[in-house]
């Protein structure tokens, strides 16, 4: 019985590792698409990224040609921004939720990314 329990938990660990690897792959893909979207924007264009954070201090994040901008702060490289928002999502389901929000923003952008 104990051996079976250990085997089952080991299987969960393996599946979690596969899931974490998949999250890492999708994160890199989304970073690339966001970089492409940013490069395709004109200097005057921006896209408001709402729903990205869950902190008590609300910030307005804008995707621009320079990267991710916050009013009154320096632009953040897209890769750094995505790493930071995923860093706060401390478990796989939350990371997937954040990736879905980022993907939905890409879908809603009025920019041809194909």
DSSP file (Angstrom, degrees, kcal/mol; ACC not computed):
  #  RESIDUE AA STRUCTURE BP1 BP2  ACC     N-H-->O    O-->H-N    N-H-->O    O-->H-N    TCO  KAPPA ALPHA  PHI   PSI    X-CA   Y-CA   Z-CA
    1    1 A X     >        0   0    0      0, 0.0     4,-2.0     0, 0.0     5,-0.1   0.000 360.0 360.0 360.0 -45.7    0.0    0.0    0.0
    2    2 A X  H  >  +     0   0    0      2,-0.2     4,-2.4     1,-0.2     5,-0.2   0.906 360.0  52.3 -66.1 -41.6    2.8    2.5    0.9
    3    3 A X  H  > S+     0   0    0      1,-0.2     4,-2.3     2,-0.2    -1,-0.2   0.907 109.1  50.2 -61.3 -41.6    4.8    1.5   -2.2
    4    4 A X  H  > S+     0   0    0      2,-0.2     4,-2.4     1,-0.2    -1,-0.2   0.898 109.3  51.8 -63.1 -40.4    1.7    2.2   -4.4
    5    5 A X  H  X S+     0   0    0     -4,-2.0     4,-2.3     2,-0.2    -2,-0.2   0.922 110.0  48.4 -61.9 -45.1    1.2    5.6   -2.7
    6    6 A X  H  X S+     0   0    0     -4,-2.4     4,-2.5     1,-0.2    -2,-0.2   0.904 111.1  51.0 -62.8 -42.1    4.8    6.5   -3.4
    7    7 A X  H  X S+     0   0    0     -4,-2.3     4,-2.0     2,-0.2    -2,-0.2   0.918 110.6  48.7 -61.3 -44.3    4.4    5.4   -7.1
    8    8 A X  H  X S+     0   0    0     -4,-2.4     4,-1.8     2,-0.2    -2,-0.2   0.904 112.3  47.3 -65.6 -41.4    1.3    7.5   -7.5
    9    9 A X  H  X S+     0   0    0     -4,-2.3     4,-2.3     2,-0.2    -1,-0.2   0.906 109.8  53.7 -67.1 -40.3    2.9   10.6   -6.0
   10   10 A X  H  X S+     0   0    0     -4,-2.5     4,-2.2     1,-0.2    -1,-0.2   0.879 106.7  53.0 -59.4 -37.8    6.0   10.1   -8.2
   11   11 A X  H  X S+     0   0    0     -4,-2.0     4,-2.4     2,-0.2    -1,-0.2   0.896 107.6  50.8 -65.0 -39.8    3.7   10.0  -11.2
   12   12 A X  H  X S+     0   0    0     -4,-1.8     4,-2.5     2,-0.2    -2,-0.2   0.907 108.4  52.2 -62.3 -41.3    2.2   13.3  -10.1
   13   13 A X  H  X S+     0   0    0     -4,-2.3     4,-2.1     2,-0.2    -2,-0.2   0.915 109.8  49.1 -60.8 -43.7    5.6   14.7   -9.8
   14   14 A X  H  X S+     0   0    0     -4,-2.2     4,-2.0     1,-0.2    -2,-0.2   0.925 112.0  47.8 -62.3 -45.2    6.5   13.6  -13.4
   15   15 A X  H  X S+     0   0    0     -4,-2.4     4,-2.3     1,-0.2    -2,-0.2   0.876 110.2  52.5 -65.4 -36.8    3.2   15.1  -14.8
   16   16 A X  H  X S+     0   0    0     -4,-2.5     4,-2.7     2,-0.2    -1,-0.2   0.893 107.7  52.1 -64.4 -39.5    3.9   18.3  -12.9
   17   17 A X  H  X S+     0   0    0     -4,-2.1     4,-2.2     2,-0.2    -2,-0.2   0.908 109.5  48.8 -62.8 -42.3    7.3   18.5  -14.5
   18   18 A X  H  X S+     0   0    0     -4,-2.0     4,-2.3     2,-0.2    -2,-0.2   0.916 111.9  49.7 -62.9 -43.2    5.9   18.0  -18.0
   19   19 A X  H  X S+     0   0    0     -4,-2.3     4,-2.3     2,-0.2    -2,-0.2   0.915 110.1  49.7 -62.5 -43.9    3.3   20.7  -17.2
   20   20 A X  H  X S+     0   0    0     -4,-2.7     4,-1.9     1,-0.2    -1,-0.2   0.876 110.2  51.1 -64.1 -37.4    6.0   23.2  -16.0
   21   21 A X  H  X S+     0   0    0     -4,-2.2     4,-2.1     2,-0.2    -1,-0.2   0.910 109.9  50.0 -64.1 -41.8    8.0   22.5  -19.2
   22   22 A X  H  X S+     0   0    0     -4,-2.3     4,-2.5     1,-0.2    -2,-0.2   0.892 108.4  52.4 -63.8 -39.9    5.0   23.2  -21.3
   23   23 A X  H  X S+     0   0    0     -4,-2.3     4,-2.3     1,-0.2    -1,-0.2   0.907 108.7  51.0 -61.5 -41.8    4.4   26.4  -19.5
   24   24 A X  H  X S+     0   0    0     -4,-1.9     4,-2.0     2,-0.2    -2,-0.2   0.900 110.3  49.0 -63.3 -41.3    8.0   27.5  -20.2
   25   25 A X  H  X S+     0   0    0     -4,-2.1     4,-2.0     1,-0.2    -2,-0.2   0.936 113.1  46.3 -63.9 -46.9    7.6   26.7  -23.9
   26   26 A X  H  X S+     0   0    0     -4,-2.5     4,-2.7     1,-0.2     5,-0.2   0.856 108.8  56.5 -65.8 -34.7    4.4   28.7  -24.1
   27   27 A X  H  X S+     0   0    0     -4,-2.3     4,-2.3    -5,-0.2    -1,-0.2   0.934 107.9  47.1 -61.4 -46.2    5.9   31.6  -22.2
   28   28 A X  H  X S+     0   0    0     -4,-2.0     4,-1.9     2,-0.2    -2,-0.2   0.891 112.0  51.2 -62.7 -39.4    8.7   31.9  -24.7
   29   29 A X  H  X S+     0   0    0     -4,-2.0     4,-2.1     2,-0.2    -2,-0.2   0.937 110.4  47.7 -63.1 -47.1    6.3   31.7  -27.6
   30   30 A X  H  X S+     0   0    0     -4,-2.7     4,-2.7     1,-0.2     5,-0.2   0.883 108.3  55.7 -63.9 -38.1    4.1   34.5  -26.1
   31   31 A X  H  X S+     0   0    0     -4,-2.3     4,-2.3     1,-0.2    -1,-0.2   0.922 108.5  48.9 -58.1 -42.6    7.2   36.6  -25.5
   32   32 A X  H  X S+     0   0    0     -4,-1.9     4,-2.1     2,-0.2    -2,-0.2   0.900 111.4  47.8 -64.9 -41.5    8.0   36.3  -29.2
   33   33 A X  H  X S+     0   0    0     -4,-2.1     4,-2.6     2,-0.2    -1,-0.2   0.907 112.0  49.8 -67.9 -41.1    4.5   37.2  -30.4
   34   34 A X  H  X S+     0   0    0     -4,-2.7     4,-2.7     2,-0.2    -2,-0.2   0.903 109.9  51.2 -63.5 -39.9    4.5   40.2  -28.0
   35   35 A X  H  X S+     0   0    0     -4,-2.3     4,-2.4    -5,-0.2    -2,-0.2   0.910 110.9  48.5 -62.4 -41.5    7.9   41.4  -29.4
   36   36 A X  H  X S+     0   0    0     -4,-2.1     4,-1.6     2,-0.2    -2,-0.2   0.913 111.5  49.6 -64.2 -43.0    6.5   41.0  -32.9
   37   37 A X  H  X S+     0   0    0     -4,-2.6     4,-0.5     1,-0.2    -2,-0.2   0.922 111.4  49.6 -61.6 -43.8    3.4   43.0  -32.0
   38   38 A X  H >< S+     0   0    0     -4,-2.7     3,-1.3     1,-0.2    -2,-0.2   0.924 110.1  49.7 -61.6 -46.0    5.5   45.7  -30.4
   39   39 A X  H 3< S+     0   0    0     -4,-2.4    -1,-0.2     1,-0.3    -2,-0.2   0.802 106.9  56.2 -64.7 -28.7    7.8   46.0  -33.4
   40   40 A X  H 3< S+     0   0    0     -4,-1.6    -1,-0.3    -5,-0.2    -2,-0.2   0.569  90.7  95.9 -81.8  -7.4    4.9   46.3  -35.7
   41   41 A X  S << S-     0   0    0     -3,-1.3     2,-0.1    -4,-0.5    23,-0.1  -0.486  74.1-124.1 -82.4 151.6    3.4   49.3  -33.9
   42   42 A X    >   -     0   0    0     -2,-0.2     3,-0.9     1,-0.1    23,-0.4  -0.416  34.7-100.3 -81.7 169.9    4.0   52.9  -34.8
   43   43 A X  T 3  S+     0   0    0      1,-0.2    22,-0.1    -2,-0.1    23,-0.1   0.798 123.7  48.2 -61.2 -28.6    5.5   55.3  -32.3
   44   44 A X  T 3  S+     0   0    0     20,-0.1    -1,-0.2    21,-0.0     2,-0.2   0.578  94.5  93.3 -91.7  -9.3    2.1   56.7  -31.6
   45   45 A X    <   +     0   0    0     -3,-0.9    20,-0.5     2,-0.0     2,-0.3  -0.517  45.6 165.1 -84.0 151.3    0.3   53.4  -31.1
   46   46 A X        -     0   0    0     -2,-0.2     2,-0.4    18,-0.1    18,-0.2  -0.974  24.6-145.6-155.3 159.6   -0.2   51.6  -27.8
   47   47 A X  E     -A   63   0A   0     16,-1.9    16,-3.3    -2,-0.3     2,-0.4  -0.993  21.2-130.2-132.1 125.8   -2.4   48.8  -26.5
   48   48 A X  E     -A   62   0A   0     -2,-0.4     2,-1.0    14,-0.2    14,-0.2  -0.618  13.7-154.2 -78.7 123.6   -3.7   48.8  -22.9
   49   49 A X  E >   +A   61   0A   0     12,-3.0    12,-0.5    -2,-0.4     3,-0.5  -0.765  23.7 174.1 -99.3  87.7   -3.0   45.5  -21.0
   50   50 A X  T 3   +     0   0    0     -2,-1.0    10,-0.1     1,-0.2    55,-0.1  -0.579  56.5  33.2 -91.8 158.8   -5.7   45.3  -18.4
   51   51 A X  T 3  S+     0   0    0     -2,-0.2    -1,-0.2     2,-0.1    50,-0.1   0.620  80.6 115.6  78.4  13.0   -6.3   42.4  -16.1
   52   52 A X    <   +     0   0    0     -3,-0.5     2,-0.3    49,-0.1    -2,-0.1   0.829  67.7  47.0 -84.4 -32.9   -2.6   41.5  -15.9
   53   53 A X        -     0   0    0      6,-0.2    -2,-0.1     2,-0.1    32,-0.0  -0.710  49.0-166.1-115.0 160.6   -2.0   42.1  -12.2
   54   54 A X        +     0   0    0     -2,-0.3     2,-0.2     3,-0.0     4,-0.1  -0.058  52.1 120.4-129.4  31.4   -3.7   41.2   -8.9
   55   55 A X  S    S-     0   0    0      2,-0.2    -2,-0.1     1,-0.1     0, 0.0  -0.594  72.0-118.3 -96.1 160.1   -1.9   43.6   -6.6
   56   56 A X  S    S+     0   0    0     -2,-0.2     2,-0.9     1,-0.1    -1,-0.1   0.750 101.0  73.5 -68.6 -22.3   -3.5   46.4   -4.5
   57   57 A X  S    S-     0   0    0      2,-0.0     2,-0.3     0, 0.0    -2,-0.2  -0.824  80.8-148.8 -95.4 107.7   -1.5   49.0   -6.4
   58   58 A X        -     0   0    0     -2,-0.9     2,-0.3    -4,-0.1    -2,-0.1  -0.585  17.1-176.9 -80.6 133.9   -3.0   49.4   -9.8
   59   59 A X        -     0   0    0     -2,-0.3     2,-0.7    11,-0.0    -6,-0.2  -0.944  26.2-126.2-125.1 150.2   -0.8   50.3  -12.7
   60   60 A X        -     0   0    0     -2,-0.3    11,-0.7    11,-0.1     2,-0.5  -0.869  26.2-161.9 -98.1 112.5   -1.7   50.9  -16.3
   61   61 A X  E     -AB  49  70A   0     -2,-0.7   -12,-3.0   -12,-0.5     2,-0.4  -0.815   6.6-170.5 -97.2 131.7    0.5   48.8  -18.6
   62   62 A X  E     -AB  48  69A   0      7,-2.5     7,-3.1    -2,-0.5     2,-0.6  -0.980  19.4-140.0-123.9 130.9    0.7   49.7  -22.2
   63   63 A X  E     +AB  47  68A   0    -16,-3.3   -16,-1.9    -2,-0.4     2,-0.2  -0.798  40.3 160.5 -83.7 123.9    2.3   47.7  -25.0
   64   64 A X  E >   - B   0  67A   0      3,-3.3     3,-1.2    -2,-0.6   -18,-0.1  -0.765  58.9 -89.0-133.9 178.9    4.2   50.1  -27.2
   65   65 A X  T 3  S+     0   0    0    -20,-0.5     3,-0.1   -23,-0.4   -22,-0.1   0.775 127.3  53.2 -61.2 -26.1    6.9   50.1  -29.8
   66   66 A X  T 3  S-     0   0    0      1,-0.2     2,-0.4   -23,-0.1    -1,-0.2   0.570 121.1-101.5 -86.2 -10.7    9.4   50.5  -26.9
   67   67 A X  E <  S-B   64   0A   0     -3,-1.2    -3,-3.3    10,-0.1     2,-0.5  -0.989  75.6 -10.8 127.5-139.2    8.1   47.5  -24.9
   68   68 A X  E     -BC  63  76A   0      8,-2.9     8,-3.9    -2,-0.4     2,-0.4  -0.888  68.6-166.6-101.2 126.4    5.8   47.7  -21.9
   69   69 A X  E     -B   62   0A   0     -7,-3.1    -7,-2.5    -2,-0.5     2,-0.4  -0.890  14.0-163.9-117.1 145.5    5.3   51.1  -20.5
   70   70 A X  E >   -B   61   0A   0     -2,-0.4     3,-2.6     4,-0.3    -9,-0.1  -0.991  40.7-100.4-121.4 132.7    3.8   52.3  -17.2
   71   71 A X  T 3  S+     0   0    0    -11,-0.7   -11,-0.1    -2,-0.4     3,-0.1  -0.292 109.3  12.6 -54.9 127.6    2.9   56.0  -17.0
   72   72 A X  T 3  S+     0   0    0      1,-0.3     2,-0.3     0, 0.0    -1,-0.3   0.457 116.4  85.4  85.1   1.5    5.6   57.8  -15.1
   73   73 A X  S <  S-     0   0    0     -3,-2.6    -1,-0.3     1,-0.0    -3,-0.3  -0.828  84.2 -90.5-128.1 167.9    8.1   55.0  -15.3
   74   74 A X        -     0   0    0     -2,-0.3    -4,-0.3     1,-0.1     2,-0.1  -0.382  53.2 -89.9 -73.3 156.5   10.7   53.7  -17.8
   75   75 A X        -     0   0    0     -6,-0.1     2,-0.4    -2,-0.1    -6,-0.2  -0.385  38.9-141.4 -64.9 144.4    9.7   51.2  -20.5
   76   76 A X  B     -C   68   0A   0     -8,-3.9    -8,-2.9    -3,-0.1    -1,-0.0  -0.916  22.3-109.8-108.0 132.5   10.2   47.6  -19.5
   77   77 A X     >  -     0   0    0     -2,-0.4     4,-2.5   -10,-0.2     5,-0.2  -0.355  28.6-122.3 -58.0 142.3   11.4   45.0  -22.0
   78   78 A X  H  > S+     0   0    0      1,-0.2     4,-2.7     2,-0.2     5,-0.3   0.899 110.7  52.7 -55.6 -45.7    8.6   42.6  -22.9
   79   79 A X  H  > S+     0   0    0      1,-0.2     4,-2.3     2,-0.2    -1,-0.2   0.907 110.9  47.2 -58.9 -43.5   10.5   39.6  -21.9
   80   80 A X  H  > S+     0   0    0      2,-0.2     4,-2.5     1,-0.2    -1,-0.2   0.917 111.4  51.3 -64.4 -44.2   11.2   41.1  -18.4
   81   81 A X  H  X S+     0   0    0     -4,-2.5     4,-2.5     2,-0.2     5,-0.2   0.940 111.6  45.8 -59.6 -49.2    7.6   42.1  -18.0
   82   82 A X  H  X S+     0   0    0     -4,-2.7     4,-2.1     1,-0.2     5,-0.2   0.910 112.6  51.1 -63.9 -41.5    6.2   38.7  -18.9
   83   83 A X  H  X S+     0   0    0     -4,-2.3     4,-1.8    -5,-0.3    -1,-0.2   0.909 111.1  49.5 -60.0 -40.8    8.8   37.0  -16.6
   84   84 A X  H  X S+     0   0    0     -4,-2.5     4,-1.2     2,-0.2    -2,-0.2   0.912 110.9  47.0 -67.7 -42.7    7.8   39.3  -13.7
   85   85 A X  H  X S+     0   0    0     -4,-2.5     4,-0.6     1,-0.2    -1,-0.2   0.876 114.9  47.3 -68.7 -33.8    4.0   38.8  -14.1
   86   86 A X  H  < S+     0   0    0     -4,-2.1     3,-0.4    -5,-0.2    -1,-0.2   0.810 103.3  63.0 -74.1 -28.2    4.5   35.0  -14.2
   87   87 A X  H  < S+     0   0    0     -4,-1.8    -1,-0.2     1,-0.2    -2,-0.2   0.853 102.3  50.3 -62.8 -34.3    6.9   35.2  -11.2
   88   88 A X  H  < S+     0   0    0     -4,-1.2     2,-1.4     1,-0.1    -1,-0.2   0.711  92.7  79.5 -76.9 -20.1    3.9   36.4   -9.1
   89   89 A X     <  -     0   0    0     -4,-0.6    -1,-0.1    -3,-0.4     6,-0.1  -0.708  68.5-176.8 -86.1  90.8    1.8   33.5  -10.4
   90   90 A X        +     0   0    0     -2,-1.4     2,-0.3     4,-0.1    -1,-0.1   0.299  55.5  49.0 -85.5  10.3    3.3   31.1   -8.0
   91   91 A X  S >> S-     0   0    0      1,-0.1     4,-2.0    -3,-0.0     3,-0.6  -0.990  88.2-108.4-144.4 155.3    1.5   27.9   -9.1
   92   92 A X  H 3> S+     0   0    0     -2,-0.3     4,-2.5     1,-0.3     5,-0.2   0.827 113.5  53.2 -54.9 -41.9    0.9   26.3  -12.5
   93   93 A X  H 3> S+     0   0    0      1,-0.2     4,-2.3     2,-0.2    -1,-0.3   0.919 111.0  47.4 -62.1 -41.3   -2.8   27.0  -12.8
   94   94 A X  H <> S+     0   0    0     -3,-0.6     4,-2.5     2,-0.2    -1,-0.2   0.892 110.4  52.5 -66.0 -39.1   -2.2   30.7  -12.1
   95   95 A X  H  X S+     0   0    0     -4,-2.0     4,-2.5     2,-0.2    -2,-0.2   0.912 110.0  48.5 -62.0 -41.8    0.6   30.8  -14.6
   96   96 A X  H  X S+     0   0    0     -4,-2.5     4,-2.3     2,-0.2    -2,-0.2   0.903 109.8  52.6 -65.1 -40.3   -1.7   29.3  -17.2
   97   97 A X  H  X S+     0   0    0     -4,-2.3     4,-2.1     2,-0.2    -2,-0.2   0.919 110.4  47.8 -59.4 -43.9   -4.4   31.8  -16.3
   98   98 A X  H  X S+     0   0    0     -4,-2.5     4,-2.5     1,-0.2    -2,-0.2   0.917 110.8  50.8 -64.7 -43.3   -1.9   34.7  -16.8
   99   99 A X  H  X S+     0   0    0     -4,-2.5     4,-2.5     1,-0.2    -1,-0.2   0.883 109.2  52.3 -61.3 -37.1   -0.7   33.2  -20.2
  100  100 A X  H  X S+     0   0    0     -4,-2.3     4,-2.6     2,-0.2    -2,-0.2   0.908 108.4  49.7 -65.8 -41.6   -4.4   33.0  -21.2
  101  101 A X  H  X S+     0   0    0     -4,-2.1     4,-1.9     2,-0.2    -2,-0.2   0.933 112.6  47.9 -61.6 -44.9   -4.9   36.7  -20.4
  102  102 A X  H  X S+     0   0    0     -4,-2.5     4,-1.8     1,-0.2    -2,-0.2   0.906 112.5  48.8 -62.0 -41.7   -1.8   37.6  -22.4
  103  103 A X  H  X S+     0   0    0     -4,-2.5     4,-2.2     1,-0.2    -2,-0.2   0.891 108.4  53.4 -65.9 -39.9   -3.0   35.4  -25.3
  104  104 A X  H  X S+     0   0    0     -4,-2.6     4,-1.8     1,-0.2    -1,-0.2   0.867 106.6  53.4 -63.8 -36.0   -6.5   37.0  -25.2
  105  105 A X  H  X S+     0   0    0     -4,-1.9     4,-1.2     2,-0.2    -1,-0.2   0.925 107.8  50.3 -63.1 -43.2   -4.9   40.4  -25.4
  106  106 A X  H >< S+     0   0    0     -4,-1.8     3,-0.5     1,-0.2     5,-0.3   0.911 109.4  51.6 -60.0 -41.0   -3.0   39.3  -28.5
  107  107 A X  H 3< S+     0   0    0     -4,-2.2    -1,-0.2     1,-0.2    -2,-0.2   0.848 111.4  47.3 -63.6 -34.5   -6.2   38.1  -30.0
  108  108 A X  H 3< S+     0   0    0     -4,-1.8    -1,-0.2    -5,-0.1    -2,-0.2   0.621  85.5 111.2 -84.2 -13.7   -7.9   41.4  -29.4
  109  109 A X  S << S-     0   0    0     -4,-1.2     2,-1.1    -3,-0.5   -62,-0.0  -0.379  70.3-133.9 -66.7 136.4   -5.1   43.6  -30.8
  110  110 A X  S    S+     0   0    0     -2,-0.1     2,-0.4     2,-0.1    -1,-0.1  -0.167  74.3 105.3 -81.8  45.3   -6.0   45.4  -34.0
  111  111 A X  S    S-     0   0    0     -2,-1.1     2,-0.8    -5,-0.3    -2,-0.1  -0.978  75.0-123.0-127.4 137.3   -2.6   44.4  -35.5
  112  112 A X        +     0   0    0     -2,-0.4    -2,-0.1     1,-0.1     0, 0.0  -0.710  35.1 169.0 -81.4 110.7   -2.0   41.7  -38.1
  113  113 A X              0   0    0     -2,-0.8    -1,-0.1     1,-0.2   -76,-0.1   0.254 360.0 360.0-106.1  10.5    0.5   39.3  -36.4
  114  114 A X              0   0    0      0, 0.0    -1,-0.2     0, 0.0    -2,-0.1   0.502 360.0 360.0 -81.2 360.0    0.3   36.4  -38.9
